[in-house]
């Protein structure tokens, strides 16, 4: 009977010790937000106080525009249309490429679609080079994918440009 009680107490102590270890190993964000950039990858070991990720507070997002005084009075509301047009294309590409948000946290279909965007491959090889010191022998597939996709878009733009020039000259 005493042995059984001792075994139960030992088991309870082991459970409590494991709960403390899990609590110590659990990451908790200091505030609500979205992951902007993940510095460390899963499986990497960080030293005490090492930077793991950058968190953005979505309730405090703003944009500043700086214009010379001489230009500010000449702008109409429509002058900001290209800014919004570019933002509606480039911002989603940036967010979905893995630069601002880990791609693993996105739905699988979005991950697969974003394989067609050059920003996804650029972010992948740039992070590998900058954060892990990877060489060309490691990042060449992402580099090649970026070049191929870029060449495809360049070719499409060149065809449209030539068509526009021939239409104007006719």
MILUMRO-214695 format. One record per atom (N, C-alpha, C): atom name; residue number from 1; x, y, z. Coordinates in steps of 0.2 Angstrom, whole numbers, plus 2048, in hexadecimal, padded with zeros to 3 digits. Atoms other than C-alpha are relative to their C-alpha. Layout:
{'CA' NUM {X Y Z}},
...
This chain:
{'N' 1 {804 7FA 800}},
{'CA' 1 {800 800 800}},
{'C' 1 {804 806 800}},
{'N' 2 {7FB 7FA 7FF}},
{'CA' 2 {80E 80C 805}},
{'C' 2 {804 801 7F9}},
{'N' 3 {7FD 7FF 807}},
{'CA' 3 {817 808 7F4}},
{'C' 3 {7FC 803 7FB}},
{'N' 4 {804 7FD 805}},
{'CA' 4 {808 80C 7EA}},
{'C' 4 {7FF 807 801}},
{'N' 5 {801 7F9 7FE}},
{'CA' 5 {805 81C 7F3}},
{'C' 5 {807 804 7FE}},
{'N' 6 {7F9 7FD 802}},
{'CA' 6 {818 820 7F0}},
{'C' 6 {800 801 7F8}},
{'N' 7 {800 800 807}},
{'CA' 7 {816 81C 7DE}},
{'C' 7 {7FB 805 7FD}},
{'N' 8 {805 7FB 802}},
{'CA' 8 {806 827 7DC}},
{'C' 8 {803 807 801}},
{'N' 9 {7FD 7F9 7FF}},
{'CA' 9 {810 836 7E4}},
{'C' 9 {805 801 7FB}},
{'N' 10 {7FA 7FF 805}},
{'CA' 10 {81F 833 7D9}},
{'C' 10 {7FD 802 7F9}},
{'N' 11 {803 7FF 806}},
{'CA' 11 {813 833 7CA}},
{'C' 11 {7FE 807 800}},
{'N' 12 {802 7F9 800}},
{'CA' 12 {80B 843 7CF}},
{'C' 12 {805 805 800}},
{'N' 13 {7FA 7FC 800}},
{'CA' 13 {81C 84B 7D2}},
{'C' 13 {803 801 7F9}},
{'N' 14 {7FE 800 806}},
{'CA' 14 {821 846 7C1}},
{'C' 14 {7FC 804 7FB}},
{'N' 15 {805 7FC 804}},
{'CA' 15 {811 84D 7B9}},
{'C' 15 {801 807 801}},
{'N' 16 {800 7F9 7FE}},
{'CA' 16 {813 85D 7C2}},
{'C' 16 {807 803 7FD}},
{'N' 17 {7F9 7FE 803}},
{'CA' 17 {826 85E 7BC}},
{'C' 17 {7FF 801 7F9}},
{'N' 18 {801 7FF 807}},
{'CA' 18 {820 85B 7AA}},
{'C' 18 {7FC 806 7FE}},
{'N' 19 {804 7FA 801}},
{'CA' 19 {813 868 7AB}},
{'C' 19 {804 807 801}},
{'N' 20 {7FB 7FA 7FF}},
{'CA' 20 {820 875 7B1}},
{'C' 20 {804 800 7FA}},
{'N' 21 {7FC 800 806}},
{'CA' 21 {82B 870 7A3}},
{'C' 21 {7FD 802 7F9}},
{'N' 22 {804 7FE 806}},
{'CA' 22 {81D 872 796}},
{'C' 22 {7FF 807 800}},
{'N' 23 {801 7F9 7FF}},
{'CA' 23 {819 883 79D}},
{'C' 23 {806 804 7FF}},
{'N' 24 {7FA 7FD 802}},
{'CA' 24 {82B 888 79C}},
{'C' 24 {802 800 7F9}},
{'N' 25 {7FF 800 807}},
{'CA' 25 {82C 883 78A}},
{'C' 25 {7FB 803 7FB}},
{'N' 26 {806 7FD 804}},
{'CA' 26 {81C 88B 784}},
{'C' 26 {801 807 7FF}},
{'N' 27 {7FF 7F9 802}},
{'CA' 27 {81E 89B 77B}},
{'C' 27 {7F9 804 800}},
{'N' 28 {806 7FC 7FF}},
{'CA' 28 {811 8A9 77F}},
{'C' 28 {802 807 7FE}},
{'N' 29 {7FF 7F9 803}},
{'CA' 29 {810 8B9 775}},
{'C' 29 {7FE 805 806}},
{'N' 30 {801 7FB 7FB}},
{'CA' 30 {810 8C9 780}},
{'C' 30 {7FA 804 7FE}},
{'N' 31 {806 7FD 802}},
{'CA' 31 {801 8CF 776}},
{'C' 31 {7FD 7FD 7FA}},
{'N' 32 {803 802 806}},
{'CA' 32 {7F5 8CB 768}},
{'C' 32 {803 803 7FA}},
{'N' 33 {7FE 7FD 806}},
{'CA' 33 {7FB 8CD 757}},
{'C' 33 {801 7FA 7FB}},
{'N' 34 {7FE 804 806}},
{'CA' 34 {802 8C5 747}},
{'C' 34 {807 7FF 7FF}},
{'N' 35 {7F9 801 801}},
{'CA' 35 {813 8BD 744}},
{'C' 35 {802 804 7F9}},
{'N' 36 {7FE 7FC 806}},
{'CA' 36 {81C 8C9 738}},
{'C' 36 {806 7FC 7FD}},
{'N' 37 {7FA 804 802}},
{'CA' 37 {82C 8BF 737}},
{'C' 37 {803 7FB 805}},
{'N' 38 {7FD 805 7FB}},
{'CA' 38 {833 8AF 73E}},
{'C' 38 {807 7FF 7FF}},
{'N' 39 {7F9 800 801}},
{'CA' 39 {845 8B0 741}},
{'C' 39 {803 7F9 801}},
{'N' 40 {7FE 807 7FF}},
{'CA' 40 {848 89E 748}},
{'C' 40 {7FB 7FB 7FD}},
{'N' 41 {804 805 803}},
{'CA' 41 {842 88F 73F}},
{'C' 41 {7FF 7FA 805}},
{'N' 42 {801 805 7FB}},
{'CA' 42 {83A 880 748}},
{'C' 42 {806 7FB 800}},
{'N' 43 {7FB 804 7FF}},
{'CA' 43 {847 875 74F}},
{'C' 43 {807 803 802}},
{'N' 44 {7FA 7FC 7FF}},
{'CA' 44 {854 883 751}},
{'C' 44 {800 801 808}},
{'N' 45 {7FF 7FE 7F9}},
{'CA' 45 {85B 886 763}},
{'C' 45 {803 807 801}},
{'N' 46 {7FE 7F9 7FF}},
{'CA' 46 {85C 897 769}},
{'C' 46 {803 801 807}},
{'N' 47 {7FD 7FE 7FA}},
{'CA' 47 {866 89F 777}},
{'C' 47 {7FB 804 804}},
{'N' 48 {805 7FC 7FB}},
{'CA' 48 {85D 8A7 786}},
{'C' 48 {800 807 7FD}},
{'N' 49 {801 7F9 802}},
{'CA' 49 {855 8B7 780}},
{'C' 49 {801 801 7F8}},
{'N' 50 {800 800 808}},
{'CA' 50 {857 8B2 76D}},
{'C' 50 {7FA 802 7FD}},
{'N' 51 {806 7FE 804}},
{'CA' 51 {84B 8BA 761}},
{'C' 51 {7FD 7FA 7FC}},
{'N' 52 {803 805 803}},
{'CA' 52 {83F 8AE 75B}},
{'C' 52 {7FB 802 7FA}},
{'N' 53 {805 7FE 805}},
{'CA' 53 {832 8B8 751}},
{'C' 53 {7FF 808 801}},
{'N' 54 {802 7F9 7FF}},
{'CA' 54 {82C 8CA 74E}},
{'C' 54 {7F8 800 800}},
{'N' 55 {807 800 7FF}},
{'CA' 55 {81A 8CD 753}},
{'C' 55 {7FD 807 7FE}},
{'N' 56 {803 7F9 801}},
{'CA' 56 {80F 8DB 74C}},
{'C' 56 {7F9 801 803}},
{'N' 57 {806 7FE 7FC}},
{'CA' 57 {801 8E3 756}},
{'C' 57 {7FB 803 7FA}},
{'N' 58 {804 7FE 806}},
{'CA' 58 {7F3 8E4 748}},
{'C' 58 {7FB 806 802}},
{'N' 59 {804 7FA 7FE}},
{'CA' 59 {7E9 8F1 752}},
{'C' 59 {804 807 7FF}},
{'N' 60 {7FC 7FA 801}},
{'CA' 60 {7F7 8FD 74F}},
{'C' 60 {804 801 7FA}},
{'N' 61 {7FD 800 806}},
{'CA' 61 {7FB 8FC 73D}},
{'C' 61 {7FF 807 7FC}},
{'N' 62 {802 7F9 804}},
{'CA' 62 {7FD 90D 733}},
{'C' 62 {806 801 7FB}},
{'N' 63 {7FB 7FE 805}},
{'CA' 63 {806 914 724}},
{'C' 63 {801 807 7FF}},
{'N' 64 {7FE 7F9 801}},
{'CA' 64 {80F 924 722}},
{'C' 64 {802 802 7F9}},
{'N' 65 {7FD 7FD 806}},
{'CA' 65 {812 92E 712}},
{'C' 65 {803 806 801}},
{'N' 66 {7FC 7FA 7FF}},
{'CA' 66 {81F 93B 711}},
{'C' 66 {800 803 7F9}},
{'N' 67 {800 7FD 806}},
{'CA' 67 {81D 948 703}},
{'C' 67 {803 807 801}},
{'N' 68 {7FE 7F9 800}},
{'CA' 68 {826 958 6FF}},
{'C' 68 {7FA 805 801}},
{'N' 69 {805 7FB 7FF}},
{'CA' 69 {81C 968 704}},
{'C' 69 {7FD 802 7F9}},
{'N' 70 {802 7FE 806}},
{'CA' 70 {81C 96D 6F2}},
{'C' 70 {7FC 7FB 7FC}},
{'N' 71 {804 805 803}},
{'CA' 71 {814 95D 6EC}},
{'C' 71 {7FA 7FF 803}},
{'N' 72 {806 801 7FC}},
{'CA' 72 {807 95B 6FA}},
{'C' 72 {7FA 803 7FD}},
{'N' 73 {806 7FD 802}},
{'CA' 73 {7FC 968 6F3}},
{'C' 73 {7FE 7FF 7F9}},
{'N' 74 {802 801 807}},
{'CA' 74 {7FC 962 6E1}},
{'C' 74 {7FD 7F9 800}},
{'N' 75 {803 807 801}},
{'CA' 75 {7F6 950 6E5}},
{'C' 75 {7F8 800 801}},
{'N' 76 {807 801 800}},
{'CA' 76 {7E4 94B 6E2}},
{'C' 76 {7FF 7F9 804}},
{'N' 77 {801 807 7FD}},
{'CA' 77 {7DC 93C 6EB}},
{'C' 77 {801 7FB 7FC}},
{'N' 78 {7FF 805 805}},
{'CA' 78 {7DD 932 6DB}},
{'C' 78 {808 7FE 800}},
{'N' 79 {7F9 801 800}},
{'CA' 79 {7F0 934 6DD}},
{'C' 79 {803 7FA 804}},
{'N' 80 {7FF 805 7FC}},
{'CA' 80 {7F0 927 6EA}},
{'C' 80 {7FE 7F9 7FE}},
{'N' 81 {803 806 802}},
{'CA' 81 {7E7 91A 6E0}},
{'C' 81 {806 7FB 7FE}},
{'N' 82 {7FB 805 801}},
{'CA' 82 {7F8 912 6DA}},
{'C' 82 {802 7FD 806}},
{'N' 83 {7FE 802 7F9}},
{'CA' 83 {7FD 910 6EC}},
{'C' 83 {7FB 7FA 802}},
{'N' 84 {805 805 7FE}},
{'CA' 84 {7ED 906 6F0}},
{'C' 84 {800 7FA 7FB}},
{'N' 85 {800 805 805}},
{'CA' 85 {7EE 8FC 6E0}},
{'C' 85 {806 7FC 801}},
{'N' 86 {7FA 804 7FF}},
{'CA' 86 {800 8F7 6E3}},
{'C' 86 {7FF 7FC 807}},
{'N' 87 {801 804 7F9}},
{'CA' 87 {7FC 8F3 6F6}},
{'C' 87 {7FB 7FA 7FF}},
{'N' 88 {805 806 800}},
{'CA' 88 {7ED 8E8 6F1}},
{'C' 88 {803 7FA 7FC}},
{'N' 89 {7FD 806 803}},
{'CA' 89 {7F9 8DD 6E7}},
{'C' 89 {807 7FE 804}},
{'N' 90 {7FA 802 7FD}},
{'CA' 90 {80A 8DE 6EF}},
{'C' 90 {7FF 7FE 808}},
{'N' 91 {801 801 7F9}},
{'CA' 91 {804 8DE 701}},
{'C' 91 {7FE 7F9 801}},
{'N' 92 {802 807 800}},
{'CA' 92 {7FB 8CD 6FF}},
{'C' 92 {806 7FB 7FE}},
{'N' 93 {7FA 804 802}},
{'CA' 93 {80A 8C6 6F6}},
{'C' 93 {805 800 805}},
{'N' 94 {7FB 7FF 7FB}},
{'CA' 94 {816 8CC 704}},
{'C' 94 {7FD 7FC 806}},
{'N' 95 {803 803 7FA}},
{'CA' 95 {80A 8C5 712}},
{'C' 95 {800 7F8 7FE}},
{'N' 96 {801 807 801}},
{'CA' 96 {807 8B4 709}},
{'C' 96 {807 7FD 7FE}},
{'N' 97 {7FA 803 803}},
{'CA' 97 {819 8B1 703}},
{'C' 97 {804 7FD 806}},
{'N' 98 {7FC 802 7FA}},
{'CA' 98 {81F 8AD 715}},
{'C' 98 {805 805 803}},
{'N' 99 {7FC 7FB 7FD}},
{'CA' 99 {828 8BD 718}},
{'C' 99 {7FD 803 806}},
{'N' 100 {803 7FD 7FB}},
{'CA' 100 {81C 8C3 724}},
{'C' 100 {7FC 7FB 805}},
{'N' 101 {804 805 7FC}},
{'CA' 101 {812 8B4 72A}},
{'C' 101 {803 7F9 7FE}},
{'N' 102 {7FD 807 802}},
{'CA' 102 {819 8A2 72A}},
{'C' 102 {7FB 7FD 7FB}},
{'N' 103 {804 803 805}},
{'CA' 103 {813 899 71B}},
{'C' 103 {7FC 7F9 803}},
{'N' 104 {802 806 7FD}},
{'CA' 104 {810 889 726}},
{'C' 104 {7F9 802 803}},
{'N' 105 {807 7FF 7FC}},
{'CA' 105 {801 892 72F}},
{'C' 105 {7FB 802 7FB}},
{'N' 106 {805 7FF 805}},
{'CA' 106 {7F8 895 71E}},
{'C' 106 {7FD 7FA 7FE}},
{'N' 107 {803 806 803}},
{'CA' 107 {7EC 889 716}},
{'C' 107 {804 7FE 7FB}},
{'N' 108 {7FB 803 805}},
{'CA' 108 {7F4 87D 70B}},
{'C' 108 {7FE 802 7F9}},
{'N' 109 {801 7FE 807}},
{'CA' 109 {7EB 883 6FB}},
{'C' 109 {804 807 7FF}},
{'N' 110 {7FD 7F9 800}},
{'CA' 110 {7F2 895 6FF}},
{'C' 110 {808 7FF 7FF}},
{'N' 111 {7F8 802 801}},
{'CA' 111 {804 88D 701}},
{'C' 111 {801 7FE 7F9}},
{'N' 112 {7FF 803 807}},
{'CA' 112 {802 884 6F0}},
{'C' 112 {7FF 806 7FB}},
{'N' 113 {800 7FB 805}},
{'CA' 113 {7FC 893 6E7}},
{'C' 113 {806 805 800}},
{'N' 114 {7FA 7FB 7FF}},
{'CA' 114 {80A 89E 6EE}},
{'C' 114 {806 7FD 7FD}},
{'N' 115 {7FA 803 804}},
{'CA' 115 {816 892 6E6}},
{'C' 115 {801 803 7F9}},
{'N' 116 {800 7FC 807}},
{'CA' 116 {812 89C 6D6}},
{'C' 116 {803 807 801}},
{'N' 117 {7FD 7F9 800}},
{'CA' 117 {818 8AC 6DD}},
{'C' 117 {807 801 802}},
{'N' 118 {7F9 800 7FF}},
{'CA' 118 {82A 8B1 6DC}},
{'C' 118 {802 803 808}},
{'N' 119 {7FE 7FD 7F9}},
{'CA' 119 {829 8BA 6EE}},
{'C' 119 {801 7FA 804}},
{'N' 120 {7FF 806 7FC}},
{'CA' 120 {827 8A9 6F6}},
{'C' 120 {807 7FD 800}},
{'N' 121 {7F9 803 801}},
{'CA' 121 {837 8A2 6EF}},
{'C' 121 {805 805 802}},
{'N' 122 {7FB 7FB 7FE}},
{'CA' 122 {840 8B2 6F1}},
{'C' 122 {801 801 808}},
{'N' 123 {7FF 800 7F8}},
{'CA' 123 {83C 8B3 704}},
{'C' 123 {803 7FA 802}},
{'N' 124 {7FD 806 7FE}},
{'CA' 124 {841 8A1 706}},
{'C' 124 {807 800 7FF}},
{'N' 125 {7F9 800 800}},
{'CA' 125 {852 8A3 6FF}},
{'C' 125 {803 806 803}},
{'N' 126 {7FD 7FA 7FD}},
{'CA' 126 {855 8B4 706}},
{'C' 126 {801 7FF 808}},
{'N' 127 {7FF 802 7F9}},
{'CA' 127 {851 8AE 718}},
{'C' 127 {805 7FB 801}},
{'N' 128 {7FB 805 800}},
{'CA' 128 {85C 89F 715}},
{'C' 128 {807 803 800}},
{'N' 129 {7F9 7FD 801}},
{'CA' 129 {86B 8A9 710}},
{'C' 129 {801 805 806}},
{'N' 130 {7FF 7FB 7FB}},
{'CA' 130 {868 8B7 71D}},
{'C' 130 {800 7FE 807}},
{'N' 131 {801 803 7F9}},
{'CA' 131 {863 8AD 72C}},
{'C' 131 {804 7FA 802}},
{'N' 132 {7FC 806 7FF}},
{'CA' 132 {86C 89D 72A}},
{'C' 132 {806 7FF 7FC}},
{'N' 133 {7F9 800 803}},
{'CA' 133 {87B 8A1 71F}},
{'C' 133 {800 7FB 7FA}},
{'N' 134 {800 805 805}},
{'CA' 134 {875 895 711}},
{'C' 134 {804 803 7FA}},
{'N' 135 {7FD 7FE 806}},
{'CA' 135 {87F 895 701}},
{'C' 135 {7FC 7FE 7FA}},
{'N' 136 {804 801 806}},
{'CA' 136 {879 893 6EF}},
{'C' 136 {7FF 7F9 7FF}},
{'N' 137 {801 807 800}},
{'CA' 137 {87B 880 6F0}},
{'C' 137 {7FA 7FE 803}},
{'N' 138 {806 802 7FC}},
{'CA' 138 {86C 880 6FC}},
{'C' 138 {7FA 804 7FD}},
{'N' 139 {806 7FC 802}},
{'CA' 139 {861 88E 6F5}},
{'C' 139 {7FF 801 7F8}},
{'N' 140 {801 800 808}},
{'CA' 140 {863 88B 6E2}},
{'C' 140 {7F9 7FF 7FE}},
{'N' 141 {806 802 803}},
{'CA' 141 {852 883 6E0}},
{'C' 141 {7FB 807 801}},
{'N' 142 {804 7FA 7FF}},
{'CA' 142 {849 893 6E8}},
{'C' 142 {802 806 7FB}},
{'N' 143 {7FD 7FB 804}},
{'CA' 143 {855 89E 6DE}},
{'C' 143 {7FD 7FF 7F9}},
{'N' 144 {802 802 806}},
{'CA' 144 {851 895 6CE}},
{'C' 144 {7F8 801 7FF}},
{'N' 145 {807 7FE 801}},
{'CA' 145 {83E 896 6D1}},
{'C' 145 {7FE 807 7FF}},
{'N' 146 {801 7F9 800}},
{'CA' 146 {83F 8A8 6D4}},
{'C' 146 {802 803 7F9}},
{'N' 147 {7FD 7FE 806}},
{'CA' 147 {849 8AB 6C4}},
{'C' 147 {7FB 7FE 7FA}},
{'N' 148 {805 802 805}},
{'CA' 148 {83C 8A0 6B9}},
{'C' 148 {7FA 804 801}},
{'N' 149 {806 7FD 800}},
{'CA' 149 {82D 8A8 6C0}},
{'C' 149 {801 808 7FE}},
{'N' 150 {7FE 7FA 802}},
{'CA' 150 {835 8B9 6BE}},
{'C' 150 {801 801 7F8}},
{'N' 151 {7FF 800 807}},
{'CA' 151 {83A 8B5 6AC}},
{'C' 151 {7F9 7FF 7FC}},
{'N' 152 {806 800 802}},
{'CA' 152 {828 8B0 6A9}},
{'C' 152 {7FC 806 800}},
{'N' 153 {803 7FA 7FF}},
{'CA' 153 {821 8C0 6AF}},
{'C' 153 {803 805 7FB}},
{'N' 154 {7FC 7FB 804}},
{'CA' 154 {82E 8CA 6A6}},
{'C' 154 {7FE 7FF 7F8}},
{'N' 155 {803 801 807}},
{'CA' 155 {829 8C1 695}},
{'C' 155 {7F9 802 7FF}},
{'N' 156 {807 7FD 801}},
{'CA' 156 {817 8C5 698}},
{'C' 156 {800 807 7FF}},
{'N' 157 {800 7F9 800}},
{'CA' 157 {81B 8D7 69B}},
{'C' 157 {803 802 7FA}},
{'N' 158 {7FD 7FE 806}},
{'CA' 158 {826 8D8 68C}},
{'C' 158 {7FB 7FF 7FA}},
{'N' 159 {805 801 805}},
{'CA' 159 {818 8D1 681}},
{'C' 159 {7FB 805 800}},
{'N' 160 {805 7FB 800}},
{'CA' 160 {80C 8DD 687}},
{'C' 160 {803 807 7FE}},
{'N' 161 {7FD 7FA 802}},
{'CA' 161 {818 8EB 685}},
{'C' 161 {801 801 7F8}},
{'N' 162 {7FF 800 807}},
{'CA' 162 {81C 8E7 673}},
{'C' 162 {7F9 801 7FD}},
{'N' 163 {807 7FF 803}},
{'CA' 163 {809 8E5 66F}},
{'C' 163 {7FE 807 801}},
{'N' 164 {802 7FA 7FF}},
{'CA' 164 {806 8F6 677}},
{'C' 164 {804 805 7FB}},
{'N' 165 {7FB 7FC 804}},
{'CA' 165 {815 8FE 66D}},
{'C' 165 {7FD 7FF 7F8}},
{'N' 166 {802 800 807}},
{'CA' 166 {80F 8F7 65C}},
{'C' 166 {7F9 803 7FF}},
{'N' 167 {807 7FD 800}},
{'CA' 167 {7FD 8FC 660}},
{'C' 167 {801 808 7FF}},
{'N' 168 {7FF 7F9 800}},
{'CA' 168 {803 90E 663}},
{'C' 168 {803 802 7F9}},
{'N' 169 {7FD 7FF 806}},
{'CA' 169 {80E 90E 653}},
{'C' 169 {7FC 800 7FA}},
{'N' 170 {804 801 806}},
{'CA' 170 {800 908 648}},
{'C' 170 {7FB 806 7FF}},
